[in-house]
Amino acid sequence: MARKRKKIEQNPGELNLVAMIDVAFQLLNFFIITSHPVDVLAHLDVFRPSPDKKAPRLTQPPPVIRIEIFSQYTLLNDQRVTRQFLVDFLANQASFDTSKTVLIQCAQQSTHGQLVELLDECARLKLWNLSVISST
C-alpha cells in the first residue's frame, strides 16, 4: 500500500527589491566617497628635446611682419598702406629672408577675398611662416 503524500502548500518566496536597491546605493556611495580621483593631466609623460648647446641665444625675438586687414584699408605694422606698397614690401622682405613670420589679423568686417589674395601673394613669394587670426 502506497502512502499518500501530504501536500504542503508553500507560498512562493518573494525578493525584497527595495532592500537590495538600498544596499546597492549604499555601496555606491561608499565607493564614490572613498575613491581618490587620479589627475590625468598631472601624470602625462612629456618628452621635450634638450636645448641645443651650440645654437646661438637670441636676445630679441625675430621680427614679425604684422598685417591687419580691414574692409576699407590695410595696416602694415600699424601704418596704413596701399595694396601695391604691401606687395612690394613683402617682396623686398622675402628677397632677404623667406623664413620671416607674417602675422595676418583680419577684422570681422573684412572680406574673405582680401585674405585669400594676401595668402596667395605670400605663397608666390614663398613666405610660408604665416599666422592668421581674426579680431573683433
Residue frames relative to the residue before (quaternion, step in Angstrom):
aa qw qx qy qz dx dy dz
M 1.0000 0.0000 0.0000 0.0000 0.00 0.00 0.00
A 0.3269 -0.7603 0.5379 0.1604 3.51 -0.76 1.09
R 0.4176 -0.6990 0.5198 0.2586 3.41 -1.02 0.76
K 0.3914 -0.6861 0.5608 0.2481 3.46 -1.09 0.62
R 0.3701 -0.7264 0.5335 0.2251 3.45 -0.84 0.96
K 0.4040 -0.6973 0.5447 0.2321 3.38 -1.07 0.82
K 0.2979 -0.7602 0.5516 0.1705 3.56 -0.71 1.01
I 0.1301 -0.7683 0.6250 0.0471 3.47 -0.80 1.14
E 0.2950 -0.7581 0.5573 0.1662 3.51 -0.73 1.01
Q 0.0581 -0.7883 0.6126 -0.0007 3.51 -0.76 1.12
N 0.4083 -0.6773 0.5547 0.2586 3.50 -1.05 0.77
P 0.5008 -0.6429 0.4695 0.3397 3.58 -0.94 0.79
G 0.5256 -0.6541 0.4473 0.3095 3.57 -1.02 0.80
E 0.2299 -0.7656 0.5883 0.1223 3.54 -1.10 0.68
L 0.3050 -0.7239 0.5881 0.1927 3.52 -1.07 0.78
N 0.3221 -0.7314 0.5685 0.1951 3.51 -0.90 0.93
L 0.2154 -0.8235 0.5161 0.0956 3.58 -0.01 1.33
V 0.5821 0.5854 -0.3849 0.4127 3.59 1.04 -0.60
A 0.6764 0.4808 -0.2983 0.4715 3.57 0.90 -0.85
M 0.6495 0.5167 -0.3257 0.4530 3.60 1.00 -0.75
I 0.6485 0.4978 -0.3104 0.4852 3.58 0.99 -0.80
D 0.6199 0.5480 -0.3317 0.4532 3.56 1.03 -0.78
V 0.6654 0.4875 -0.2964 0.4813 3.59 0.92 -0.90
A 0.6398 0.5269 -0.3329 0.4497 3.60 0.95 -0.81
F 0.6699 0.4813 -0.3012 0.4783 3.60 0.94 -0.81
Q 0.6213 0.5297 -0.3458 0.4624 3.61 1.02 -0.67
L 0.6551 0.4956 -0.3091 0.4792 3.59 0.98 -0.83
L 0.6300 0.5318 -0.3291 0.4604 3.57 1.00 -0.83
N 0.6495 0.5054 -0.3132 0.4740 3.59 0.94 -0.88
F 0.6447 0.5308 -0.3260 0.4431 3.58 0.90 -0.86
F 0.7104 0.4550 -0.2747 0.4614 3.60 0.82 -0.95
I 0.6374 0.5168 -0.3395 0.4597 3.59 1.03 -0.66
I 0.6915 0.4816 -0.2871 0.4555 3.57 0.89 -0.91
T 0.7511 0.4094 -0.2327 0.4626 3.60 0.90 -0.81
S 0.5613 0.6026 -0.4120 0.3901 3.62 1.17 -0.17
H 0.2553 -0.7333 0.6105 0.1558 3.53 -1.21 0.60
P 0.3223 -0.7669 0.5131 0.2113 3.63 -0.41 1.15
V 0.3738 -0.7126 0.5541 0.2130 3.53 -1.07 0.80
D 0.3420 -0.7265 0.5586 0.2077 3.55 -0.82 0.98
V 0.3123 -0.7933 0.4949 0.1680 3.55 -0.21 1.31
L 0.6776 0.5142 -0.3091 0.4253 3.59 0.88 -0.86
A 0.6472 0.5278 -0.3300 0.4402 3.59 1.11 -0.56
H 0.7511 0.3877 -0.2045 0.4936 3.59 1.15 -0.48
L 0.3633 0.7212 -0.5116 0.2935 3.59 1.10 0.58
D 0.3457 -0.7121 0.5702 0.2196 3.54 -1.01 0.81
V 0.0199 -0.7909 0.6105 -0.0379 3.53 -0.60 1.19
F 0.1306 -0.7864 0.6021 0.0454 3.53 -0.74 1.09
R 0.0707 -0.7971 0.5997 0.0039 3.54 -0.51 1.21
P 0.4864 -0.6472 0.4792 0.3390 3.57 -1.00 0.65
S 0.4895 -0.6437 0.4934 0.3204 3.53 -1.07 0.67
P 0.5551 -0.6216 0.4212 0.3579 3.58 -1.04 0.65
D 0.4838 -0.6548 0.5043 0.2878 3.51 -1.13 0.76
K 0.3895 -0.7530 0.4859 0.2129 3.57 -0.59 1.15
K 0.6913 0.4957 -0.2763 0.4473 3.58 1.10 -0.67
A 0.5541 0.6233 -0.3984 0.3817 3.58 1.19 -0.41
P 0.4602 -0.6787 0.4868 0.3012 3.59 -0.93 0.81
R 0.4272 -0.6912 0.5239 0.2556 3.52 -1.05 0.77
L 0.3201 -0.7412 0.5582 0.1912 3.55 -0.88 0.96
T 0.3249 -0.7423 0.5502 0.2019 3.54 -0.86 0.93
Q 0.7722 0.1736 -0.1020 0.6026 3.56 1.13 -0.61
P 0.5294 -0.6122 0.4596 0.3657 3.58 -1.07 0.58
P 0.5914 -0.5762 0.4057 0.3921 3.59 -1.10 0.53
P 0.5589 -0.6233 0.4178 0.3530 3.59 -1.05 0.69
V 0.2367 -0.7589 0.5976 0.1043 3.52 -1.13 0.80
I 0.3072 -0.7055 0.6059 0.2019 3.55 -1.00 0.86
R 0.1006 -0.8238 0.5577 0.0098 3.56 -0.43 1.23
I 0.0313 -0.7976 0.6009 -0.0420 3.55 -0.65 1.21
E 0.1010 -0.7808 0.6152 0.0411 3.56 -0.86 0.99
I 0.1825 -0.7934 0.5764 0.0708 3.56 -0.73 1.10
F 0.0432 -0.7646 0.6431 -0.0054 3.54 -0.84 1.08
S 0.6849 -0.5035 0.3178 0.4200 3.57 -1.22 0.26
Q 0.7896 0.3262 -0.1653 0.4928 3.63 0.96 -0.77
Y 0.8129 0.0916 -0.0150 0.5749 3.61 1.14 -0.51
T 0.3168 -0.7194 0.5883 0.1897 3.54 -1.39 0.15
L 0.2155 -0.7576 0.6037 0.1232 3.54 -1.08 0.81
L 0.1191 -0.7537 0.6433 0.0629 3.53 -1.06 0.86
N 0.8136 -0.1448 0.0343 0.5621 3.57 -0.44 1.24
D 0.7085 -0.4987 0.2180 0.4492 3.55 0.89 1.13
Q 0.6260 0.4720 -0.3750 0.4947 3.63 1.13 0.52
R 0.4596 -0.6884 0.4938 0.2664 3.54 -0.94 0.94
V 0.0099 0.8086 -0.5851 0.0618 3.58 -0.77 1.09
T 0.5015 -0.6134 0.5089 0.3365 3.53 -1.33 0.31
R 0.6710 -0.4979 0.3640 0.4114 3.53 -1.28 0.30
Q 0.6676 0.5040 -0.3041 0.4558 3.60 0.92 -0.88
F 0.6364 0.5184 -0.3326 0.4644 3.60 0.97 -0.78
L 0.6373 0.5328 -0.3196 0.4558 3.59 1.02 -0.83
V 0.6591 0.4985 -0.3058 0.4727 3.59 0.94 -0.90
D 0.6615 0.5016 -0.3075 0.4650 3.59 0.94 -0.87
F 0.6446 0.5238 -0.3152 0.4592 3.57 0.99 -0.84
L 0.6637 0.4959 -0.3024 0.4713 3.59 0.93 -0.89
A 0.6361 0.5201 -0.3276 0.4664 3.59 1.02 -0.76
N 0.6416 0.5201 -0.3125 0.4693 3.57 1.01 -0.83
Q 0.6845 0.4778 -0.2867 0.4700 3.59 0.90 -0.90
A 0.6534 0.5113 -0.3125 0.4625 3.59 1.03 -0.76
S 0.6080 0.5516 -0.3656 0.4387 3.60 1.10 -0.54
F 0.6758 0.4638 -0.2910 0.4935 3.60 1.16 -0.57
D 0.8026 -0.1134 0.1521 0.5656 3.56 0.75 -1.06
T 0.2357 -0.7991 0.5387 0.1253 3.60 -0.56 1.15
S 0.6134 0.5616 -0.3628 0.4205 3.61 1.21 -0.05
K 0.3828 0.7255 -0.4895 0.2960 3.59 1.22 0.22
T 0.4390 -0.6821 0.5252 0.2571 3.52 -1.15 0.70
V 0.1213 -0.7672 0.6280 0.0480 3.55 -0.93 0.99
L 0.1345 -0.7854 0.6030 0.0369 3.55 -0.61 1.19
I 0.0843 -0.8014 0.5921 0.0006 3.57 -0.54 1.21
Q 0.0663 -0.7980 0.5989 -0.0101 3.54 -0.64 1.17
C 0.1552 -0.8111 0.5622 0.0447 3.56 -0.59 1.20
A 0.3717 -0.6996 0.5646 0.2314 3.53 -0.96 0.90
Q 0.6351 -0.5575 0.3756 0.3805 3.55 -1.18 0.52
Q 0.6877 0.4859 -0.2843 0.4585 3.60 1.08 -0.66
S 0.5402 0.6276 -0.4189 0.3726 3.62 1.18 -0.29
T 0.4773 -0.6749 0.4864 0.2829 3.52 -1.20 0.58
H 0.6129 -0.5582 0.4216 0.3675 3.51 -1.25 0.49
G 0.6096 0.5829 -0.3392 0.4165 3.56 1.09 -0.70
Q 0.6177 0.5465 -0.3482 0.4456 3.58 1.03 -0.73
L 0.6625 0.4960 -0.2987 0.4753 3.56 0.96 -0.87
V 0.6599 0.5133 -0.3133 0.4505 3.59 0.89 -0.90
E 0.6371 0.5211 -0.3304 0.4619 3.61 0.97 -0.79
L 0.6725 0.4850 -0.2996 0.4719 3.58 0.93 -0.86
L 0.6446 0.5061 -0.3221 0.4740 3.61 0.98 -0.75
D 0.6273 0.5251 -0.3317 0.4698 3.59 1.03 -0.75
E 0.6524 0.5130 -0.3097 0.4639 3.56 0.97 -0.84
C 0.6457 0.5050 -0.3156 0.4780 3.60 1.00 -0.80
A 0.6481 0.5051 -0.3212 0.4708 3.60 0.98 -0.77
R 0.6361 0.5278 -0.3309 0.4554 3.60 1.00 -0.78
L 0.7182 0.4229 -0.2313 0.5019 3.58 1.08 -0.79
K 0.4237 -0.7328 0.4257 0.3197 3.58 1.37 0.02
L 0.3610 0.6654 -0.5453 0.3599 3.54 0.98 0.93
W 0.0651 -0.8570 0.5111 -0.0106 3.56 -0.11 1.30
N 0.6391 0.5318 -0.3338 0.4443 3.61 1.13 -0.45
L 0.1805 0.8149 -0.5142 0.1973 3.56 0.34 1.32
S 0.0693 -0.7468 0.6582 0.0653 3.52 -1.23 0.61
V 0.0969 -0.7940 0.5998 0.0224 3.57 -0.79 1.04
I 0.0377 0.7797 -0.6227 0.0540 3.55 -0.83 1.03
S 0.3061 -0.7275 0.5767 0.2107 3.55 -1.23 0.38
S 0.1628 -0.7811 0.5973 0.0815 3.52 -1.12 0.64
T 0.4738 -0.6711 0.4939 0.2850 3.53 -1.25 0.35
